[in-house]
Amino acid sequence: MKGLGRPVWDDLAAPEDLAVLDPGQPDRLGSTPDVLVVGGGVIGLAVAAFCRRREMDVLLIERGRLAGLSSGRAAGGLSPDAHPELGEAWHALARQSLALHRELDAESGYGLRTVDLFVLPDVRIPAQAHVDPLRFAAALARRGGTIATQTECEYTLTSGGRVVTVKTSAGIVNPGAVVFATGIAPPQMPDTAHSLVKGHLMATEPAGFVLPDLVADGEILVVQLADGRLVAGGTKDRDDRTGAVDDAVADRIERRMVELVPQASGLRRTHAWTCFRPCCADELPAIDLVPGLSNAWVVMGLFSTGILMSPIIGQLVCGWITGGRPAEVASFGLGRLKQRR
């Protein structure tokens, strides 16, 4: 099977986007950025882009390729109204983030599509959206300042309650602020609880019909791409710690896809892949200062809504760096890492 374990997005990406997503180490790293972002998923990229919007000098480092893990292996559905279990406060923040997505797309043109979400058996949620994760990540990277991929964060030195030095595999950095955006707790917080939840997705050959909506049930989402192929998945395989595709799970997704979209019967499966999504116990993220440090932030636990929430989180973290703790962090219950320890 073509693309076994490889996301369909990698095969659809334009060469210029793939180049942006893995530029390697720059000739000049820059040793004193205003903001150092550690982690090149969509959250780190959004923080970098919003800080650059405020004309700060930004350096982002990523140990692999940008959007190389869960950010680039998601289905790309942006549905702020599809998670009633997370509460109205969360919905309000998610709606703000989708509005920011639309602003960013108007500026950068990364192909965001407004679509309805049809949740079986009979719930239609209007004006949700879908995006190709790699196109979105590449658009953020172009606005994110200096990007260094294939670059490790080796250790940090602190003094007086501040991070003063970060040693990377490309050199020493003395940042004004640091944002840890790897999805999980940084080494400075070894007792902070989180987990990684595996998910499976699949894609088909192009279909000869048009699916106008996102279609979902309690387990999977089905979306049609511009070239006609279907992407389905988003399982929560909590007891599976292996990275490989489980054929039985991929087969189950395919059967459920046909139940949700009967016209899909007989379509050839071309891709199947997995991802590991960072998760806190309540499946909500946490944004806070690293305990004991006044210039280091952590964003962790973006579970199934990382692409959706990245613009608002980028804006909030940038606002915190430049002007103090945003009111939204408290009102939406995001700044709670001390309670998690």
C-alpha positions as MATLAB code, in Angstrom:
seq = 'MKGLGRPVWDDLAAPEDLAVLDPGQPDRLGSTPDVLVVGGGVIGLAVAAFCRRREMDVLLIERGRLAGLSSGRAAGGLSPDAHPELGEAWHALARQSLALHRELDAESGYGLRTVDLFVLPDVRIPAQAHVDPLRFAAALARRGGTIATQTECEYTLTSGGRVVTVKTSAGIVNPGAVVFATGIAPPQMPDTAHSLVKGHLMATEPAGFVLPDLVADGEILVVQLADGRLVAGGTKDRDDRTGAVDDAVADRIERRMVELVPQASGLRRTHAWTCFRPCCADELPAIDLVPGLSNAWVVMGLFSTGILMSPIIGQLVCGWITGGRPAEVASFGLGRLKQRR';
ca = [
       0.000    0.000    0.000;
       1.419    3.397   -0.965;
       2.212    5.591    2.008;
       1.848    2.997    4.765;
       2.548    4.975    7.909;
       3.022    8.137    5.838;
       0.356   10.876    6.045;
      -1.376   11.760    2.818;
      -0.455   15.409    3.460;
       3.221   14.649    2.817;
       2.402   13.376   -0.670;
       0.106   16.310   -1.456;
       2.455   19.038   -0.194;
       3.964   21.475   -2.673;
       7.779   21.260   -2.895;
       8.096   24.856   -1.748;
       6.075   24.085    1.388;
       8.191   21.024    2.177;
      11.298   23.182    1.843;
       9.880   25.739    4.279;
       9.024   22.981    6.736;
      12.579   21.658    6.895;
      15.098   24.438    6.220;
      17.785   22.924    8.452;
      20.052   25.107   10.551;
      20.547   28.678    9.331;
      24.008   30.071    8.684;
      23.460   32.487   11.547;
      21.339   31.285   14.450;
      21.046   34.537   16.364;
      22.163   34.336   19.977;
      19.933   36.922   21.659;
      16.362   36.612   20.328;
      13.530   38.318   22.161;
      11.706   34.962   22.123;
      13.024   31.430   21.730;
      10.335   28.894   20.841;
      11.199   25.247   21.444;
       8.989   23.014   19.300;
       7.868   23.360   15.700;
       4.324   22.025   15.696;
       1.478   24.384   14.892;
       1.378   25.725   18.474;
       5.028   26.741   18.466;
       4.700   28.123   14.956;
       1.639   30.169   15.925;
       3.442   31.605   18.971;
       6.362   32.538   16.721;
       4.106   34.113   14.077;
       2.153   36.218   16.572;
       5.350   37.377   18.282;
       6.777   38.393   14.907;
       3.541   40.266   14.264;
       4.485   42.330   17.329;
       7.902   42.930   15.738;
       9.836   40.782   18.196;
      12.978   38.955   17.158;
      12.020   35.241   17.191;
      14.036   32.058   16.931;
      12.218   28.722   16.704;
      14.066   25.417   17.028;
      12.680   21.988   16.175;
      14.465   18.673   16.612;
      12.997   17.230   13.391;
      10.873   18.743   10.653;
       8.215   21.368   11.329;
       4.792   19.742   11.829;
       6.510   16.379   11.687;
       4.528   14.775   14.517;
       0.879   15.174   15.541;
       0.436   18.593   13.878;
       1.184   17.177   10.439;
      -0.626   13.897   10.974;
      -4.104   15.186   11.921;
      -7.259   15.228    9.797;
      -7.410   19.027    9.709;
     -11.002   19.522   10.876;
     -11.667   22.846   12.633;
     -14.892   22.392   14.568;
     -15.233   24.612   17.642;
     -18.843   23.542   18.161;
     -18.239   19.789   18.008;
     -17.043   19.263   21.571;
     -19.965   19.972   23.935;
     -18.265   17.946   26.657;
     -15.599   20.648   26.958;
     -18.055   23.351   28.033;
     -19.263   26.711   26.742;
     -16.176   28.606   27.936;
     -14.018   26.392   25.762;
     -16.388   26.875   22.831;
     -16.072   30.639   23.150;
     -12.289   30.468   23.005;
     -12.412   27.988   20.114;
     -14.735   30.267   18.140;
     -12.285   33.122   18.632;
      -9.538   30.890   17.298;
     -11.507   29.951   14.189;
     -12.098   33.652   13.546;
      -8.339   34.209   13.783;
      -7.811   31.297   11.376;
      -9.975   33.092    8.840;
      -7.975   36.305    9.292;
      -4.685   34.464    8.861;
      -5.955   32.635    5.790;
      -7.066   35.922    4.245;
      -3.518   37.207    4.760;
      -1.559   34.073    3.825;
      -3.863   32.000    1.613;
      -3.371   28.524    3.064;
      -6.633   27.162    1.695;
      -8.982   27.147    4.681;
     -12.444   25.951    3.585;
     -15.676   26.773    5.402;
     -17.880   23.670    5.569;
     -20.731   22.360    7.665;
     -20.210   19.461   10.037;
     -22.839   16.733    9.862;
     -22.841   14.578   12.985;
     -24.846   11.418   12.559;
     -27.662   10.741   12.837;
     -29.186   14.206   12.396;
     -27.123   17.104   13.775;
     -25.826   19.743   11.369;
     -23.354   22.332   12.688;
     -22.893   25.168   10.198;
     -19.799   27.197    9.324;
     -17.036   24.972   10.641;
     -13.848   24.580    8.599;
     -11.108   22.339    7.252;
      -7.453   22.932    6.442;
      -4.513   20.956    5.094;
      -2.236   20.788    8.161;
       1.019   21.130    6.236;
      -0.159   24.109    4.178;
      -1.169   25.797    7.422;
       2.138   24.991    9.125;
       4.120   26.271    6.147;
       2.137   29.518    6.139;
       2.935   30.058    9.827;
       6.599   29.191    9.274;
       6.892   31.897    6.633;
       5.760   34.407    9.255;
       7.640   32.946   12.224;
      11.080   34.572   12.168;
      14.263   32.505   12.161;
      13.548   28.777   11.930;
      16.083   26.066   12.731;
      15.095   22.444   12.126;
      17.141   19.343   12.931;
      18.177   21.268   16.061;
      18.038   19.929   19.617;
      17.446   21.863   22.816;
      20.118   20.246   24.972;
      19.759   22.052   28.307;
      18.836   25.365   29.921;
      20.584   27.379   32.615;
      18.617   29.555   35.016;
      19.616   32.364   37.330;
      17.497   34.577   39.557;
      14.285   32.855   38.501;
      14.925   33.360   34.810;
      16.217   31.295   31.917;
      19.458   32.964   30.937;
      21.078   30.438   28.586;
      19.809   27.685   26.335;
      22.316   25.327   24.771;
      21.172   23.979   21.415;
      22.899   21.630   19.022;
      23.451   24.671   16.782;
      24.913   26.950   19.455;
      24.264   28.927   22.611;
      21.203   31.179   22.864;
      20.552   33.869   25.481;
      16.839   34.613   24.986;
      14.646   37.240   26.532;
      11.809   34.716   26.848;
      11.412   30.995   26.188;
       8.259   29.138   25.149;
       8.281   25.349   25.425;
       5.756   24.166   22.830;
       6.586   20.505   22.392;
       3.110   19.419   23.539;
       4.358   17.770   26.705;
       5.948   19.052   29.904;
       9.577   20.198   29.523;
      12.376   18.628   31.564;
      12.055   21.427   34.112;
       8.652   19.977   35.098;
       9.249   16.235   35.555;
       6.253   15.716   37.853;
       3.618   17.266   35.581;
       1.100   14.632   34.517;
       0.335   14.086   30.847;
       0.047   11.241   28.385;
       0.225   10.538   24.668;
      -2.851    9.055   22.980;
      -2.417    7.182   19.712;
      -4.767    7.723   16.810;
      -5.187    6.142   13.358;
      -6.163    7.838   10.085;
      -6.488    6.735    6.470;
      -6.975    8.179    2.999;
      -8.515    6.831   -0.187;
      -8.031    7.294   -3.889;
     -10.004   10.209   -5.418;
     -13.757    9.587   -5.392;
     -16.145   10.227   -8.229;
     -18.644   12.079   -6.051;
     -18.732   15.285   -4.007;
     -19.014   15.200   -0.219;
     -19.998   18.769    0.702;
     -19.734   18.441    4.484;
     -17.473   17.099    7.159;
     -19.171   13.918    8.383;
     -18.593   12.495   11.846;
     -19.864   10.199   14.538;
     -18.537    9.487   17.996;
     -15.327    7.914   16.675;
     -14.176    9.272   13.329;
     -14.323   12.254   11.004;
     -14.568   11.983    7.206;
     -13.525   14.858    4.948;
     -13.102   15.131    1.182;
     -10.011   16.883   -0.166;
      -9.828   19.115   -3.205;
      -8.648   16.292   -5.473;
     -11.599   14.079   -4.459;
      -9.905   11.681   -2.058;
     -11.366   11.041    1.386;
      -9.527   11.264    4.692;
     -11.057    9.444    7.660;
     -10.006    8.770   11.193;
      -9.115   10.256   14.499;
      -9.437    7.173   16.699;
      -8.371    7.230   20.346;
      -6.336    4.075   20.861;
      -5.397    4.682   24.483;
      -3.963    1.239   25.173;
      -1.729    1.054   22.090;
       1.815    2.307   22.674;
       3.303    1.079   19.401;
       3.929    3.459   16.539;
       2.935    1.093   13.758;
      -0.360    1.064   11.903;
      -2.682   -1.606   13.269;
      -4.382   -3.066   10.190;
      -7.416   -4.097   12.220;
      -7.959   -0.497   13.340;
      -7.449    0.842    9.802;
      -9.962   -1.724    8.522;
     -12.438   -0.622   11.183;
     -12.061    3.010   10.130;
     -12.666    2.041    6.521;
     -15.828    0.097    7.402;
     -17.126    2.962    9.522;
     -16.331    5.454    6.750;
     -18.528    3.465    4.362;
     -21.306    3.396    6.939;
     -21.110    7.184    7.236;
     -20.609    7.779    3.491;
     -22.102    4.816    1.577;
     -20.823    6.161   -1.765;
     -17.297    5.455   -0.495;
     -17.797    1.702   -0.808;
     -15.157    0.228   -3.090;
     -12.702    3.131   -2.887;
      -9.121    1.929   -2.646;
      -7.254    2.830    0.536;
      -3.968    4.508   -0.380;
      -2.626    5.676    2.984;
      -2.872    4.681    6.628;
      -0.930    6.383    9.392;
      -0.820    7.063   13.112;
      -0.080    9.952   15.423;
       0.418   10.450   19.153;
      -1.512   13.382   20.602;
      -0.439   15.020   23.884;
      -3.186   14.838   26.461;
      -3.880   16.094   29.972;
      -6.346   14.202   32.142;
      -9.336   16.391   31.203;
      -8.288   16.704   27.529;
      -7.915   20.489   27.882;
      -4.593   22.258   27.381;
      -2.571   24.120   29.966;
      -0.749   27.394   29.322;
       1.373   28.786   32.127;
       4.708   30.045   33.293;
       7.097   27.242   34.129;
       6.943   27.115   37.949;
       9.765   29.123   39.477;
      10.631   30.993   36.274;
       9.457   34.420   35.208;
      10.434   34.312   31.527;
       9.641   30.733   30.487;
       6.234   29.487   29.373;
       4.901   26.057   28.546;
       1.970   25.076   26.337;
       0.978   21.439   26.723;
      -1.859   18.999   26.311;
      -3.416   20.106   23.013;
      -5.237   16.856   22.407;
      -7.649   16.777   19.480;
      -7.902   20.530   18.832;
      -4.318   21.690   18.344;
      -4.701   22.968   14.785;
      -7.992   24.660   15.640;
      -6.670   26.334   18.796;
      -3.193   27.312   17.637;
      -4.044   30.897   16.521;
      -5.713   31.901   19.785;
      -3.005   30.229   21.856;
      -0.316   31.963   19.823;
      -2.049   35.275   20.445;
      -2.493   34.625   24.177;
       1.108   33.562   24.760;
       2.421   36.526   22.782;
       0.203   38.818   24.837;
       1.488   37.292   28.071;
       5.117   37.796   27.025;
       4.575   41.431   26.078;
       1.939   42.641   28.501;
       1.268   40.290   31.394;
      -1.062   37.387   32.024;
      -4.113   37.609   29.731;
      -7.500   37.555   31.439;
      -8.537   34.639   29.207;
      -5.923   32.362   30.777;
      -7.661   32.577   34.140;
     -11.237   32.758   32.896;
     -10.841   29.694   30.683;
      -8.909   27.704   33.281;
      -5.745   27.337   31.210;
      -3.107   28.608   33.650;
      -3.082   25.717   36.070;
       0.227   23.931   35.899;
       0.999   24.550   39.543;
      -2.178   22.689   40.422;
      -1.103   19.788   38.193;
       2.181   19.268   40.021;
];
